[in-house]
């Protein structure tokens, strides 16, 4: 029984002095070799939202978009300097047909029959670090998740739950509580976030909230390393693997869906422990 496999990439920060194009190239080639069912690029493709930075991001991600199902949403850095117009030029407006880069899709497997629904939402606000989903989009989100599915995923850039080691929590989405309630009511299984450059996993209300680190920036906290996530969805469990572009990987989390038991690798706290990463 083959699982659904998702690659979760976030926080490229093309154009930043901390941006490392070699890391991004490694990640793209590794994901191409993996051939996941879905790639989610969860925002902050750029540093300042400039057209040239979006061009760099698009060129780097083109192999993924050409070869597999790829969902790209913007982050707060992509909405700086009216960068959202360049995002639309390079990555499209989204499935709602409006200015937001919202996406939804339904993936299916025939043997055995299984269906997966993914809803990805633009949580950015122009020139602000904070984010918001907004009440005007709740009904649209609810409608997408109303379709019959065996597994439901919600993706955004900003985090819905505070992340350890990231300081004062000012950058969760403004309506995080309402959104969490909406997702729980919609029987969402996994929430994918980025933003803080720190990988972490929480279990909240039966949902697995999976934060990805930065895939290609050296703007890091503590002893964390650039990374992206590979999420493997089995009928009975979800596994999250941290992949370090060009330098290996480690199992991060195994989650038993029936018992809601989260088995977390202590290496996820590696930002605090120098020996954990072999520095």
C-alpha positions in Angstrom: 0.0 0.0 0.0 1.8 3.1 -1.2 1.6 6.2 1.0 1.0 9.8 -0.1 4.3 11.7 0.0 4.6 15.5 0.3 7.7 17.7 0.1 7.2 20.8 2.2 9.7 23.6 1.3 9.6 27.1 2.7 11.6 30.3 3.2 13.9 30.4 0.2 14.7 34.1 0.7 16.1 34.6 -2.8 18.0 38.0 -2.9 19.0 37.9 0.8 22.7 38.1 1.7 22.0 34.9 3.7 20.5 33.1 0.6 22.5 30.0 -0.5 21.6 29.0 -4.1 23.6 25.7 -3.7 21.3 24.6 -0.9 18.2 25.3 -3.0 19.7 23.5 -6.0 20.4 20.5 -3.8 16.8 20.5 -2.4 15.3 20.7 -5.9 17.3 17.8 -7.2 16.6 15.7 -4.1 12.8 16.4 -4.4 13.0 15.5 -8.1 14.6 12.2 -7.2 12.0 11.5 -4.6 9.1 12.2 -6.9 6.5 13.0 -4.2 2.8 13.2 -4.9 2.8 16.9 -4.1 5.3 19.7 -3.4 4.1 22.6 -1.2 6.3 25.8 -1.3 5.0 27.7 1.7 6.1 31.3 1.2 9.0 33.7 1.5 10.4 32.9 -1.9 12.1 36.3 -1.9 13.7 38.7 0.6 12.2 42.1 -0.5 9.5 41.1 -3.1 11.5 42.5 -6.0 10.9 41.2 -9.6 14.5 39.9 -10.0 14.1 37.9 -6.8 10.9 36.3 -8.0 12.7 35.4 -11.3 15.5 33.6 -9.3 12.9 31.7 -7.3 10.9 30.8 -10.4 14.0 29.6 -12.3 15.0 27.4 -9.3 11.6 25.9 -8.8 10.7 25.4 -12.5 11.8 21.7 -12.6 9.4 20.9 -9.7 6.6 22.8 -11.3 7.2 21.1 -14.7 7.5 17.6 -13.4 5.1 17.2 -10.5 2.1 18.7 -8.8 3.4 21.9 -7.0 1.5 24.4 -4.9 3.2 27.8 -4.3 1.9 30.4 -1.9 3.5 33.7 -0.9 4.9 34.8 2.5 5.2 38.1 4.2 8.5 38.9 2.5 6.9 38.3 -0.9 4.2 40.9 -0.1 6.8 43.6 0.5 7.2 46.5 -2.0 4.1 45.5 -3.9 5.7 42.1 -4.5 2.4 40.4 -4.7 2.0 41.6 -8.3 5.3 39.9 -9.2 4.1 36.8 -7.4 1.0 36.8 -9.5 3.1 37.2 -12.7 5.3 34.3 -11.9 3.2 31.9 -9.9 -0.5 32.9 -10.7 -3.4 34.3 -8.8 -4.8 31.0 -7.5 -8.0 29.0 -7.7 -10.3 31.6 -6.2 -9.7 33.8 -9.2 -9.1 36.8 -7.1 -6.0 38.6 -5.9 -5.2 36.0 -3.2 -2.9 33.2 -4.2 -5.2 30.5 -2.7 -5.1 27.0 -4.0 -7.0 23.8 -3.6 -6.7 20.4 -5.1 -7.9 16.9 -4.7 -5.5 14.0 -5.2 -6.6 10.4 -5.4 -5.2 6.9 -5.3 -6.9 3.9 -7.0 -5.3 1.1 -5.1 -6.6 1.2 -2.5 -9.0 4.1 -3.2 -7.9 7.1 -1.2 -8.5 10.8 -1.6 -6.5 13.7 -0.3 -7.7 17.4 -0.2 -5.2 20.2 0.0 -6.2 23.9 0.7 -3.3 26.4 0.6 -4.0 30.0 1.6 -2.1 33.3 1.2 -1.8 34.6 4.8 0.4 37.6 4.0 -0.4 41.3 4.4 1.4 43.9 2.3 4.5 45.2 4.1 3.7 43.6 7.4 5.4 40.7 9.1 2.1 39.6 10.6 -0.5 37.6 8.7 -4.2 36.9 8.6 -6.6 34.5 6.9 -9.7 36.7 7.2 -13.4 35.9 7.8 -14.3 36.5 4.2 -12.4 33.3 3.3 -13.7 31.0 6.0 -16.7 29.8 4.0 -14.5 29.1 0.9 -12.1 27.0 3.1 -15.0 25.2 4.7 -16.5 24.4 1.3 -13.2 22.9 -0.1 -12.9 20.6 2.9 -16.5 19.5 2.6 -15.6 17.2 -0.2 -15.2 13.6 0.7 -11.6 12.8 1.6 -9.5 10.4 3.6 -7.0 13.0 4.5 -7.2 16.8 4.6 -4.2 19.3 4.6 -4.2 23.0 5.1 -1.1 25.1 4.2 -0.2 28.7 4.9 3.0 30.7 5.4 2.5 32.0 8.9 2.4 29.7 11.9 -0.8 29.1 13.8 0.9 27.9 17.0 3.9 29.4 18.7 7.3 27.8 17.8 9.9 27.1 20.5 13.0 29.3 20.5 11.6 32.0 18.3 11.2 34.8 20.8 8.1 37.0 21.4 5.1 35.6 19.5 3.9 38.5 17.5 3.7 36.8 14.1 1.1 34.1 14.4 -1.9 35.0 12.1 -4.1 37.5 13.8 -7.1 35.2 13.6 -5.2 32.0 14.6 -7.9 31.0 17.2 -10.7 31.2 14.7 -8.8 29.5 12.0 -7.8 26.6 14.3 -11.5 26.2 15.3 -12.5 26.2 11.6 -9.9 23.6 10.7 -10.8 21.4 13.6 -14.5 21.6 12.5 -13.4 20.7 9.0 -11.6 17.6 10.2 -8.3 18.8 8.9 -5.5 16.3 9.6 -2.3 18.3 8.9 -1.4 22.0 8.9 1.7 23.0 7.0 3.5 26.3 8.0 6.8 28.1 7.6 7.9 31.6 8.5 10.1 31.2 11.6 13.0 29.2 10.0 12.6 26.6 12.8 11.2 23.1 12.1 8.8 21.8 14.7 5.7 19.7 15.1 2.7 20.1 17.4 -0.4 18.0 17.9 -3.4 20.4 18.4 -7.0 19.2 18.5 -6.2 16.1 16.6 -4.3 18.0 13.9 -0.6 17.7 13.2 0.8 21.2 12.9 4.1 20.9 10.9 6.5 23.8 10.7 9.3 23.7 8.2 12.6 25.4 8.5 14.3 27.5 5.9 15.5 25.5 2.9 18.2 27.9 1.6 18.9 30.7 4.1 21.7 30.9 6.7 19.5 33.2 8.8 19.1 30.6 11.5 18.4 30.4 15.2 20.7 28.6 17.6 22.1 25.4 16.1 19.3 24.8 13.6 20.3 23.9 10.0 18.7 24.7 6.6 16.1 22.0 6.0 12.9 21.0 4.4 10.3 18.4 5.3 9.1 15.2 3.7 5.7 14.1 5.0 4.7 10.5 4.4 1.0 9.8 4.9 0.1 6.2 5.7 -3.5 5.1 6.5 -2.6 4.7 10.1 0.2 7.1 10.7 2.0 10.2 9.5 5.8 10.4 9.4 7.8 13.7 9.1 11.4 13.6 8.0 13.8 16.5 8.2 16.0 16.7 5.1 19.2 18.9 5.1 19.9 19.8 1.5 22.9 17.9 0.3 23.8 16.6 3.7 21.4 13.9 4.8 18.2 13.6 6.8 16.7 12.5 10.1 13.4 11.1 11.2 11.6 13.9 13.1 8.1 12.6 14.0 5.9 9.6 13.8 2.2 10.2 14.6 -0.3 7.5 15.2 -3.6 8.7 13.8 -5.8 6.4 15.8 -4.4 7.0 19.3 -3.2 10.6 18.5 0.2 9.6 19.9 3.1 11.8 18.8 6.6 10.3 18.9 8.9 13.2 18.5 12.7 12.9 17.8 14.5 14.9 20.5 16.7 16.3 17.6 13.8 18.7 16.9 15.1 20.7 19.9 18.5 20.8 18.2 18.7 24.6 18.1 19.6 24.4 21.8 22.0 21.5 21.7 25.3 21.9 19.8 26.2 18.2 20.1 22.9 17.2 18.5 24.0 18.3 15.1 27.6 17.3 15.4 29.0 20.8 15.2 
